[in-house]
């Protein structure tokens, strides 16, 4: 479906094999990275500043904690281009907001500023631009001292709730034909 929409956008009849492989590799690399972040035994923090593209907005939702500067703007341009949301946005956004609000955002919104993202619960902290590095490092140091058992229990609880869906999304089953 993604490739078909891209073909129509480019106005060409077909994509070259190199283009198809490039798109597939890019999507697979992003999902592999997201899976590594979600399966990490430690809490993972991300600090964002400035303009954040759709793919990186979706990827940031895989992190345990998100700290953004007050000038951060998340751009959602996929619907303008007629393409599906990438970077895990279509997967993670409904988990945070529910299907209704996520659909409204994915279908009609082009950008979300830092305050809106905080109000929606998509980021954990909004800090002054000049303080972003210092606040992020301080928070990371605090998290480093969090008891390992607490981190394990919290991540296990998340895995129990999300794991069945995550497995279906991340590792499609391949059916083998019956042998005769």
C-alpha positions, 0 to 999 in steps of 0.5 A: 500500500505504501509503495502504491501511494508513493508511485501515484505521488511520483506520477510514475508507473512503477518504482525501480527495484532500488527505490523499493529496496530503499523504502523497505530497508528504511522502514525495517531499520526504523522498526528494528530500532523501535523494538530495541528501544522498547525491549531495553532493560533500562529506562530510555529518555529522549530530549527533543528540540526544534522541528521534529519530523513525523517519523521521529515523532513516532519513534520518540513515543517508543521512549519511556520519557520524553523531554522537549524544549519550549520551541519544539514542534512535532510535524505530521505531514504524512496525510498531506503527502497521501502516505501512511504515518511512519516511525511507529506513529500510527501504532503508538499514538492510539496507545497514548490518546485512544483511537478517536483522538489519534485518528483526528490528529493523524487525519487533520493535524499538521503540527503539535507544539510543545505545550499541546504535546504536554497537554495531550500527555505525549511528552513528560516535560517542557523546559526552557530551550537553554535548559534542555541539556542540563534538565535532561542530564539531571533526569537521566542521572536520577533515573540511573539511580532508580532501583532495578526491580522497580524498572523491571516491574514497570517494564514488565507491566507494560509488556503484559499489556502491549506484548500481544499486540506488539508481537503481531505488529512487529513479527508477522507469522509466515505460514508454511504450506503443508507438505505432502 
